[in-house]
Amino acid sequence: MTQSMNRRSFLGLGALGALAAGAGLAGCAPKAPSTPAANADSLSDTGNAEPEGIARKEGKETKECDVAVVGAGAAGLMAALNLARGGKKVVVIEVGPSAAISNFAMCGGPTACETRLQEQENAMVTLDQIFAYMNDFSRGSVNSALLRNCLAHTGEAINSMLDLGIEMELIPDTYGVGFRGRHMILADPQQRTDPFVTDIESNGGEFLFGTKAEKIIMEEGVVAGVQTDKGIDVMAPAVVVCTGGFGGNEEMQLEKLNTTVFPLGSTLSDGTGINMVLDAGGAWDRNFAVLGNECGAVSKATTSPFTEDYHNTNEHLGYWLFGGLYTDPVGERFISEGKVAQFPLAVGGEALLRAGKAYVIMDDDYYQAVQNEGIYAYLGEPAAWVAGEAAGYYNVTPENGEIHLQEAIEQGWAVKADTIAEIAEAFDLPALEKTVENYNRYCETGVDEEYGKEAHFLKAVKNAPFYAFEYVPSCWSTNGGVKVDSHLRAVNAENKAIPGLYVAGVDQGSVYSVPYYTNEGSSVGLALGSGAYVASEILGQ
């Protein structure tokens, strides 16, 4: 197995390699990767779609179909697959040059229940089991009926992918949630999306790649189709919107997350689908979170994951996983760092989002240990830290340590100094000296008097030189969007379903909790499940 695939075993939605990071200032989107089209014959030299068989009507081009699917990510592909197999004429509208540019094409893998892989490994996760876990975690903040309906279709979705020849493996319970739900996708981007495209097209479906959906066409309050930027109106009595959230939209991030978040996933997911539904009479739901970068932190000046050397990003980005001393932009602690180490995506992602920036502070003993014996061994291999052994994969290697440290210092997100006061001055952390003083006392007594962090994470910061690393929030995708009912129908402000308008994946905000679920793979798992579920709803009508 390749290096990047091995590293995916500890990652959430979209691990492209070790410690992937963004380029430029926080919140500034990297350019999307140039990915070959899933169906090259349907694309022009510019990568835009050249659909055939289009009728002209009053100066516009129109296509007639049963269902228009907006977005060719996890939810869109799964919905289109099932709809086309069920005899519906489907047109998929995708702004990217191919399906292989979506977050689904790059993600680690979904959580699911009652799959063939679980059965084969005698590790069956029942619908009741996973629903109870996730519903309890949500504390009533999601549509419970919708959550169960989406989860009920995850096994079907995974088995369909296996039937398509998409290679997956069932991984261990990384975070100790009590079941093995995560199915790691081993296939590369096109190897996981091409089979979908081929099957959908073989059943009469069509793709409009390089085409941006702009508006839901409504006639007397009922869905009639989708207007696109290519002058093509895709007319259909049912529309499924699943464009991947708003990771590429800073304005929407500020409005719903109260900060900007560095997009590690596809920046083509810019909230267009959400705005289309709102314009058609839909309403926002209440929950907004991020599928954060649990494989480590992200600096505001590091290499983009969308480059050929993404797996060689700076190794000092991993300290957010290790449970050491973290401070906010004032220099004060703000959480039990052990909780971040145990659940780096769910707890860590939300904590970093709230703090806006975080600083990991360590002394030379800690720094040298991470490079040599490794963090897990340095902390005594605590059995209570379930994710610890996997987190150790992100230790700094001695051969890269100094080179990457100097790179981080030059880029402005790391400092090495002889005193804590120098670090405090460099990053403008006025409370840092007092924080370190108190923290060292906790380490001596073995009792964290502020947040109750486990004793095995308490390592004093006392031997010079000292190090500090600045990290900013990032996400593979956003979670949260428009409100839907338990059948994935978009609803208006009075909770009345808009006839013919469905929303799946992360564009709908009624099934994703805050913070992100602690069982890994939940975002893409629910996206796939919602795609299969919405198809069954449309086919059953």
MITIBA-785768 format. One record per residue (C-alpha): x, y, z. Coordinates in steps of 0.02 Angstrom, whole numbers, always signed. Example, Ala and Ser with C-alpha at 12.3 -4.5 7.8 and 13.67 -1.06 7.14 Angstrom:
2
+--------+--------+--------+
!     xx !     yy !     zz !
+--------+--------+--------+
!   +615 !   -225 !   +390 !
!   +684 !    -53 !   +357 !
+--------+--------+--------+
This chain:
541
+--------+--------+--------+
!     xx !     yy !     zz !
+--------+--------+--------+
!     +0 !     +0 !     +0 !
!    +64 !   +174 !    -40 !
!   +122 !   +299 !    +89 !
!    -29 !   +411 !    +62 !
!   -149 !   +265 !    +80 !
!    -67 !   +211 !   +243 !
!    -86 !   +384 !   +314 !
!   -270 !   +386 !   +270 !
!   -303 !   +259 !   +406 !
!   -300 !   +399 !   +535 !
!   -391 !   +528 !   +431 !
!   -570 !   +585 !   +410 !
!   -650 !   +640 !   +249 !
!   -510 !   +698 !   +141 !
!   -335 !   +645 !   +180 !
!   -229 !   +665 !    +27 !
!    -72 !   +624 !   +123 !
!    +14 !   +657 !   +288 !
!    -22 !   +825 !   +371 !
!    -99 !   +904 !   +218 !
!   -106 !  +1093 !   +223 !
!   -162 !  +1245 !   +127 !
!    -73 !  +1379 !    +27 !
!    -73 !  +1566 !    +59 !
!   -171 !  +1656 !   +194 !
!   -301 !  +1567 !   +297 !
!   -465 !  +1564 !   +207 !
!   -388 !  +1595 !    +36 !
!   -435 !  +1450 !    -77 !
!   -300 !  +1351 !   -166 !
!   -328 !  +1316 !   -349 !
!   -424 !  +1157 !   -379 !
!   -321 !  +1015 !   -450 !
!   -322 !   +987 !   -636 !
!   -405 !   +818 !   -645 !
!   -438 !   +720 !   -805 !
!   -621 !   +706 !   -848 !
!   -716 !   +553 !   -796 !
!   -788 !   +548 !   -971 !
!   -665 !   +635 !  -1086 !
!   -774 !   +612 !  -1240 !
!   -906 !   +727 !  -1166 !
!   -784 !   +870 !  -1139 !
!   -716 !  +1004 !  -1252 !
!   -535 !  +1059 !  -1253 !
!   -580 !  +1184 !  -1118 !
!   -649 !  +1049 !  -1005 !
!   -827 !  +1110 !  -1029 !
!   -971 !   +997 !  -1072 !
!  -1037 !   +982 !  -1248 !
!  -1202 !   +893 !  -1218 !
!  -1287 !   +815 !  -1368 !
!  -1471 !   +802 !  -1413 !
!  -1517 !   +972 !  -1343 !
!  -1679 !  +1050 !  -1403 !
!  -1692 !  +1238 !  -1427 !
!  -1841 !  +1328 !  -1353 !
!  -1868 !  +1516 !  -1364 !
!  -1683 !  +1551 !  -1385 !
!  -1633 !  +1433 !  -1245 !
!  -1571 !  +1256 !  -1249 !
!  -1672 !  +1134 !  -1148 !
!  -1650 !   +955 !  -1093 !
!  -1796 !   +853 !  -1030 !
!  -1772 !   +721 !   -895 !
!  -1855 !   +643 !   -744 !
!  -1727 !   +701 !   -614 !
!  -1593 !   +835 !   -620 !
!  -1450 !   +801 !   -498 !
!  -1342 !   +952 !   -456 !
!  -1168 !   +897 !   -403 !
!  -1068 !   +739 !   -439 !
!   -997 !   +705 !   -267 !
!  -1041 !   +563 !   -149 !
!  -1226 !   +604 !   -133 !
!  -1251 !   +653 !   -315 !
!  -1165 !   +501 !   -388 !
!  -1253 !   +380 !   -272 !
!  -1422 !   +461 !   -306 !
!  -1395 !   +460 !   -494 !
!  -1335 !   +280 !   -491 !
!  -1491 !   +218 !   -405 !
!  -1610 !   +329 !   -503 !
!  -1538 !   +277 !   -670 !
!  -1543 !    +94 !   -622 !
!  -1722 !   +121 !   -568 !
!  -1773 !   +178 !   -741 !
!  -1770 !   +366 !   -718 !
!  -1695 !   +480 !   -849 !
!  -1560 !   +573 !   -752 !
!  -1453 !   +723 !   -796 !
!  -1308 !   +764 !   -679 !
!  -1247 !   +944 !   -680 !
!  -1068 !   +963 !   -618 !
!   -966 !  +1123 !   -617 !
!   -801 !  +1030 !   -617 !
!   -721 !   +953 !   -771 !
!   -757 !   +780 !   -701 !
!   -826 !   +689 !   -550 !
!   -647 !   +654 !   -497 !
!   -628 !   +831 !   -433 !
!   -755 !   +815 !   -292 !
!   -718 !   +793 !   -107 !
!   -785 !   +616 !   -123 !
!   -650 !   +577 !   -251 !
!   -516 !   +625 !   -125 !
!   -589 !   +572 !    +42 !
!   -530 !   +436 !   +160 !
!   -689 !   +336 !   +175 !
!   -866 !   +325 !   +244 !
!   -943 !   +257 !   +401 !
!  -1083 !   +133 !   +369 !
!  -1181 !     -8 !   +446 !
!  -1232 !   -184 !   +394 !
!  -1108 !   -200 !   +251 !
!  -1031 !   -353 !   +170 !
!   -857 !   -306 !   +232 !
!   -920 !   -301 !   +411 !
!  -1004 !   -468 !   +388 !
!   -846 !   -544 !   +314 !
!   -741 !   -486 !   +461 !
!   -870 !   -534 !   +592 !
!   -879 !   -352 !   +643 !
!  -1059 !   -313 !   +599 !
!  -1122 !   -142 !   +650 !
!  -1311 !   -141 !   +658 !
!  -1421 !     +5 !   +611 !
!  -1486 !    +13 !   +789 !
!  -1309 !    +20 !   +857 !
!  -1241 !   +159 !   +748 !
!  -1402 !   +259 !   +755 !
!  -1406 !   +252 !   +944 !
!  -1225 !   +310 !   +954 !
!  -1243 !   +455 !   +833 !
!  -1416 !   +509 !   +889 !
!  -1361 !   +513 !  +1070 !
!  -1208 !   +613 !  +1020 !
!  -1317 !   +742 !   +932 !
!  -1419 !   +772 !  +1091 !
!  -1578 !   +805 !   +994 !
!  -1498 !   +936 !   +881 !
!  -1531 !   +841 !   +719 !
!  -1682 !   +766 !   +633 !
!  -1675 !   +594 !   +712 !
!  -1792 !   +514 !   +586 !
!  -1684 !   +580 !   +444 !
!  -1526 !   +519 !   +529 !
!  -1596 !   +344 !   +543 !
!  -1660 !   +346 !   +363 !
!  -1490 !   +400 !   +295 !
!  -1394 !   +275 !   +402 !
!  -1513 !   +137 !   +347 !
!  -1452 !   +161 !   +168 !
!  -1265 !   +167 !   +203 !
!  -1244 !    -21 !   +192 !
!  -1332 !    -22 !    +24 !
!  -1218 !   +118 !    -35 !
!  -1058 !    +29 !    +18 !
!  -1113 !   -135 !    -60 !
!  -1154 !    -45 !   -222 !
!   -979 !    +28 !   -225 !
!   -904 !   -143 !   -196 !
!  -1009 !   -211 !   -339 !
!   -939 !    -73 !   -449 !
!   -764 !   -137 !   -412 !
!   -715 !     +7 !   -298 !
!   -589 !    -66 !   -176 !
!   -615 !    -33 !    +11 !
!   -559 !   -104 !   +176 !
!   -640 !   -103 !   +348 !
!   -519 !    -17 !   +467 !
!   -499 !    -33 !   +657 !
!   -596 !    +72 !   +781 !
!   -471 !   +216 !   +779 !
!   -553 !   +323 !   +912 !
!   -628 !   +191 !  +1025 !
!   -811 !   +224 !   +989 !
!   -855 !    +41 !  +1010 !
!   -883 !    -17 !   +831 !
!   -795 !    -28 !   +663 !
!   -896 !    +81 !   +547 !
!   -761 !   +159 !   +438 !
!   -734 !    +90 !   +263 !
!   -571 !   +158 !   +192 !
!   -579 !   +184 !     +4 !
!   -418 !   +121 !    -73 !
!   -458 !   +175 !   -251 !
!   -383 !   +335 !   -321 !
!   -499 !   +477 !   -374 !
!   -544 !   +418 !   -548 !
!   -544 !   +235 !   -497 !
!   -685 !   +274 !   -376 !
!   -786 !   +396 !   -485 !
!   -766 !   +321 !   -660 !
!   -865 !   +164 !   -615 !
!  -1010 !   +272 !   -557 !
!  -1007 !   +377 !   -715 !
!   -996 !   +225 !   -829 !
!  -1140 !   +136 !   -742 !
!  -1250 !   +291 !   -740 !
!  -1220 !   +323 !   -924 !
!  -1250 !   +141 !   -968 !
!  -1422 !   +159 !   -890 !
!  -1465 !   +313 !   -991 !
!  -1400 !   +448 !   -875 !
!  -1307 !   +601 !   -938 !
!  -1173 !   +715 !   -866 !
!  -1152 !   +899 !   -900 !
!   -973 !   +927 !   -841 !
!   -901 !  +1101 !   -834 !
!  -1077 !  +1168 !   -811 !
!  -1131 !  +1272 !   -662 !
!  -1309 !  +1263 !   -598 !
!  -1372 !  +1437 !   -562 !
!  -1555 !  +1431 !   -517 !
!  -1698 !  +1314 !   -476 !
!  -1836 !  +1342 !   -603 !
!  -2002 !  +1356 !   -512 !
!  -2175 !  +1357 !   -591 !
!  -2320 !  +1402 !   -477 !
!  -2223 !  +1347 !   -323 !
!  -2171 !  +1179 !   -396 !
!  -1998 !  +1129 !   -457 !
!  -1983 !  +1125 !   -646 !
!  -1796 !  +1112 !   -676 !
!  -1625 !  +1193 !   -662 !
!  -1553 !  +1342 !   -754 !
!  -1365 !  +1332 !   -795 !
!  -1229 !  +1452 !   -845 !
!  -1215 !  +1372 !  -1017 !
!  -1388 !  +1429 !  -1073 !
!  -1456 !  +1255 !  -1044 !
!  -1616 !  +1232 !   -945 !
!  -1625 !  +1054 !   -878 !
!  -1812 !  +1028 !   -858 !
!  -1866 !   +899 !   -729 !
!  -2007 !   +877 !   -604 !
!  -1880 !   +827 !   -471 !
!  -1713 !   +909 !   -428 !
!  -1584 !   +842 !   -305 !
!  -1460 !   +974 !   -245 !
!  -1295 !   +908 !   -175 !
!  -1152 !  +1028 !   -214 !
!  -1041 !   +995 !    -64 !
!  -1068 !  +1138 !    +58 !
!   -980 !  +1306 !    +68 !
!   -796 !  +1271 !   +100 !
!   -751 !  +1385 !    -44 !
!   -857 !  +1533 !    +12 !
!   -776 !  +1652 !   +138 !
!   -931 !  +1761 !   +155 !
!  -1040 !  +1613 !   +202 !
!   -906 !  +1548 !   +320 !
!   -902 !  +1714 !   +413 !
!  -1091 !  +1716 !   +423 !
!  -1115 !  +1538 !   +485 !
!   -949 !  +1494 !   +569 !
!   -899 !  +1668 !   +630 !
!   -727 !  +1646 !   +554 !
!   -644 !  +1597 !   +392 !
!   -584 !  +1419 !   +374 !
!   -446 !  +1361 !   +260 !
!   -524 !  +1247 !   +128 !
!   -429 !  +1085 !   +106 !
!   -565 !  +1009 !     +0 !
!   -633 !  +1066 !   -167 !
!   -661 !  +1254 !   -171 !
!   -789 !  +1227 !   -309 !
!   -907 !  +1190 !   -163 !
!   -946 !  +1374 !   -137 !
!  -1123 !  +1370 !    -69 !
!  -1205 !  +1384 !   -240 !
!  -1324 !  +1239 !   -210 !
!  -1375 !  +1306 !    -40 !
!  -1411 !  +1478 !   -112 !
!  -1512 !  +1401 !   -253 !
!  -1624 !  +1313 !   -128 !
!  -1642 !  +1470 !    -22 !
!  -1691 !  +1569 !   -177 !
!  -1822 !  +1437 !   -216 !
!  -1904 !  +1465 !    -47 !
!  -1798 !  +1353 !    +65 !
!  -1737 !  +1396 !   +239 !
!  -1575 !  +1378 !   +337 !
!  -1562 !  +1244 !   +470 !
!  -1470 !  +1281 !   +634 !
!  -1315 !  +1170 !   +644 !
!  -1151 !  +1227 !   +568 !
!   -987 !  +1136 !   +593 !
!   -835 !  +1083 !   +495 !
!   -760 !   +919 !   +445 !
!   -595 !   +980 !   +516 !
!   -417 !   +928 !   +479 !
!   -393 !   +794 !   +610 !
!   -232 !   +732 !   +531 !
!   -144 !   +883 !   +605 !
!   -154 !  +1070 !   +604 !
!   -134 !  +1189 !   +459 !
!    -23 !  +1341 !   +453 !
!    -67 !  +1494 !   +353 !
!    +88 !  +1481 !   +244 !
!   +117 !  +1301 !   +198 !
!   +112 !  +1197 !    +40 !
!    -55 !  +1158 !    -39 !
!   -117 !   +977 !    -37 !
!   -161 !  +1000 !   -221 !
!    +19 !   +982 !   -278 !
!   +121 !   +834 !   -332 !
!   +224 !   +838 !   -171 !
!    +76 !   +850 !    -52 !
!   +140 !   +702 !    +48 !
!   +299 !   +798 !    +88 !
!   +215 !   +940 !   +181 !
!   +296 !  +1006 !   +338 !
!   +304 !   +872 !   +473 !
!   +285 !  +1000 !   +612 !
!   +100 !  +1015 !   +573 !
!    +57 !   +860 !   +675 !
!    +76 !   +926 !   +852 !
!   -109 !   +970 !   +862 !
!   -137 !   +783 !   +881 !
!    -21 !   +753 !  +1028 !
!   -110 !   +825 !  +1181 !
!    +29 !   +941 !  +1239 !
!    +10 !  +1123 !  +1292 !
!   -107 !  +1223 !  +1179 !
!   -150 !  +1407 !  +1198 !
!   -266 !  +1531 !  +1115 !
!   -208 !  +1695 !  +1033 !
!   -190 !  +1774 !  +1206 !
!    -78 !  +1635 !  +1269 !
!   -206 !  +1551 !  +1383 !
!   -261 !  +1370 !  +1381 !
!   -438 !  +1345 !  +1316 !
!   -474 !  +1158 !  +1323 !
!   -416 !   +992 !  +1392 !
!   -289 !   +952 !  +1258 !
!   -314 !   +767 !  +1291 !
!   -489 !   +778 !  +1219 !
!   -417 !   +849 !  +1058 !
!   -292 !   +705 !  +1052 !
!   -430 !   +577 !  +1077 !
!   -552 !   +654 !   +952 !
!   -447 !   +771 !   +843 !
!   -579 !   +791 !   +709 !
!   -737 !   +815 !   +812 !
!   -672 !   +900 !   +969 !
!   -512 !   +967 !   +893 !
!   -594 !  +1038 !   +739 !
!   -726 !  +1130 !   +839 !
!   -602 !  +1193 !   +969 !
!   -484 !  +1264 !   +838 !
!   -630 !  +1342 !   +746 !
!   -686 !  +1429 !   +905 !
!   -511 !  +1488 !   +953 !
!   -474 !  +1554 !   +779 !
!   -290 !  +1513 !   +802 !
!   -198 !  +1397 !   +919 !
!    -18 !  +1382 !   +976 !
!    +68 !  +1222 !  +1029 !
!   +208 !  +1257 !  +1155 !
!   +345 !  +1132 !  +1198 !
!   +519 !  +1122 !  +1269 !
!   +672 !  +1037 !  +1197 !
!   +644 !   +873 !  +1289 !
!   +472 !   +855 !  +1210 !
!   +534 !   +911 !  +1039 !
!   +678 !   +788 !  +1036 !
!   +570 !   +646 !  +1099 !
!   +444 !   +669 !   +961 !
!   +583 !   +655 !   +832 !
!   +665 !   +503 !   +908 !
!   +563 !   +388 !  +1019 !
!   +397 !   +461 !   +960 !
!   +252 !   +541 !  +1052 !
!   +163 !   +380 !  +1099 !
!   +318 !   +304 !  +1177 !
!   +367 !   +469 !  +1259 !
!   +199 !   +474 !  +1348 !
!   +220 !   +294 !  +1406 !
!   +104 !   +214 !  +1277 !
!    -54 !   +255 !  +1376 !
!   -190 !   +129 !  +1340 !
!   -321 !   +261 !  +1378 !
!   -265 !   +360 !  +1227 !
!   -349 !   +248 !  +1099 !
!   -291 !   +350 !   +950 !
!   -114 !   +366 !  +1016 !
!    -29 !   +229 !   +918 !
!   -103 !   +294 !   +755 !
!    -59 !   +473 !   +800 !
!   +121 !   +418 !   +819 !
!   +126 !   +396 !   +632 !
!   +141 !   +586 !   +621 !
!   +299 !   +601 !   +724 !
!   +434 !   +712 !   +651 !
!   +573 !   +612 !   +569 !
!   +749 !   +663 !   +621 !
!   +805 !   +680 !   +440 !
!   +670 !   +810 !   +407 !
!   +660 !   +893 !   +577 !
!   +783 !  +1035 !   +558 !
!   +742 !  +1070 !   +376 !
!   +556 !  +1078 !   +411 !
!   +582 !  +1181 !   +569 !
!   +680 !  +1312 !   +474 !
!   +548 !  +1313 !   +339 !
!   +412 !  +1342 !   +468 !
!   +512 !  +1481 !   +551 !
!   +541 !  +1567 !   +384 !
!   +356 !  +1554 !   +342 !
!   +311 !  +1635 !   +507 !
!   +214 !  +1496 !   +595 !
!   +353 !  +1429 !   +709 !
!   +472 !  +1504 !   +835 !
!   +623 !  +1430 !   +923 !
!   +685 !  +1532 !  +1072 !
!   +789 !  +1522 !  +1230 !
!   +648 !  +1588 !  +1340 !
!   +460 !  +1580 !  +1349 !
!   +460 !  +1770 !  +1354 !
!   +537 !  +1774 !  +1180 !
!   +401 !  +1660 !  +1113 !
!   +267 !  +1766 !  +1197 !
!   +338 !  +1921 !  +1113 !
!   +357 !  +1840 !   +943 !
!   +175 !  +1784 !   +935 !
!   +102 !  +1921 !  +1045 !
!    +44 !  +1801 !  +1181 !
!    +39 !  +1911 !  +1338 !
!    -26 !  +1775 !  +1454 !
!    +95 !  +1640 !  +1398 !
!   +224 !  +1653 !  +1537 !
!    +92 !  +1637 !  +1673 !
!     +9 !  +1495 !  +1577 !
!   +172 !  +1397 !  +1566 !
!   +207 !  +1428 !  +1750 !
!    +39 !  +1357 !  +1800 !
!    +50 !  +1214 !  +1676 !
!   +221 !  +1160 !  +1742 !
!   +148 !  +1154 !  +1917 !
!    +10 !  +1038 !  +1855 !
!   +140 !   +928 !  +1774 !
!   +237 !   +915 !  +1937 !
!    +83 !   +865 !  +2038 !
!     +4 !   +762 !  +1900 !
!   -161 !   +855 !  +1921 !
!   -226 !   +977 !  +1792 !
!   -319 !  +1102 !  +1902 !
!   -399 !  +1193 !  +1755 !
!   -466 !  +1063 !  +1634 !
!   -431 !   +893 !  +1713 !
!   -319 !   +832 !  +1573 !
!   -257 !   +654 !  +1594 !
!    -91 !   +640 !  +1685 !
!     -5 !   +549 !  +1543 !
!    -19 !   +704 !  +1433 !
!    +59 !   +818 !  +1565 !
!   +238 !   +853 !  +1512 !
!   +321 !  +1009 !  +1582 !
!   +386 !  +1149 !  +1472 !
!   +547 !  +1193 !  +1563 !
!   +706 !  +1148 !  +1467 !
!   +770 !  +1270 !  +1337 !
!   +764 !  +1295 !  +1192 !
!   +576 !  +1315 !  +1179 !
!   +466 !  +1295 !  +1026 !
!   +297 !  +1363 !   +973 !
!   +193 !  +1321 !   +819 !
!    +43 !  +1422 !   +758 !
!   -104 !  +1334 !   +677 !
!   -265 !  +1397 !   +597 !
!   -434 !  +1314 !   +566 !
!   -457 !  +1212 !   +409 !
!   -586 !  +1093 !   +341 !
!   -612 !   +960 !   +210 !
!   -793 !  +1013 !   +199 !
!   -924 !  +1110 !   +293 !
!  -1070 !  +1027 !   +381 !
!  -1232 !  +1123 !   +388 !
!  -1350 !  +1199 !   +262 !
!  -1533 !  +1208 !   +217 !
!  -1671 !  +1127 !   +314 !
!  -1750 !   +967 !   +250 !
!  -1882 !   +850 !   +317 !
!  -1856 !   +666 !   +357 !
!  -1877 !   +626 !   +170 !
!  -1740 !   +749 !   +116 !
!  -1867 !   +869 !    +43 !
!  -1817 !  +1051 !    +60 !
!  -1937 !  +1145 !   +172 !
!  -1984 !  +1329 !   +184 !
!  -1989 !  +1438 !   +338 !
!  -2156 !  +1359 !   +387 !
!  -2080 !  +1184 !   +375 !
!  -2183 !  +1144 !   +221 !
!  -2099 !  +1037 !    +88 !
!  -2061 !  +1123 !    -78 !
!  -2134 !  +1005 !   -209 !
!  -2000 !   +916 !   -310 !
!  -1849 !   +993 !   -221 !
!  -1731 !   +876 !   -129 !
!  -1564 !   +911 !    -44 !
!  -1434 !   +778 !     -2 !
!  -1255 !   +772 !    +61 !
!  -1183 !   +918 !   +159 !
!  -1293 !  +1049 !    +75 !
!  -1432 !   +994 !   +193 !
!  -1410 !  +1041 !   +374 !
!  -1533 !   +928 !   +463 !
!  -1428 !   +774 !   +495 !
!  -1256 !   +844 !   +540 !
!  -1217 !   +883 !   +721 !
!  -1109 !  +1013 !   +810 !
!   -974 !   +966 !   +838 !
!   -942 !   +839 !   +702 !
!   -985 !   +660 !   +752 !
!   -847 !   +568 !   +844 !
!   -862 !   +411 !   +737 !
!   -747 !   +444 !   +589 !
!   -809 !   +445 !   +411 !
!   -979 !   +514 !   +462 !
!   -984 !   +657 !   +336 !
!   -959 !   +555 !   +179 !
!  -1053 !   +407 !   +253 !
!  -1209 !   +512 !   +278 !
!  -1184 !   +590 !   +107 !
!  -1182 !   +419 !    +23 !
!  -1327 !   +359 !   +129 !
!  -1427 !   +515 !    +88 !
!  -1394 !   +489 !    -97 !
!  -1461 !   +312 !    -91 !
!  -1606 !   +366 !    +19 !
!  -1663 !   +512 !    -89 !
!  -1663 !   +398 !   -241 !
!  -1774 !   +274 !   -151 !
!  -1893 !   +415 !   -105 !
!  -1907 !   +476 !   -284 !
!  -1923 !   +301 !   -356 !
!  -2057 !   +258 !   -229 !
!  -2172 !   +398 !   -279 !
+--------+--------+--------+
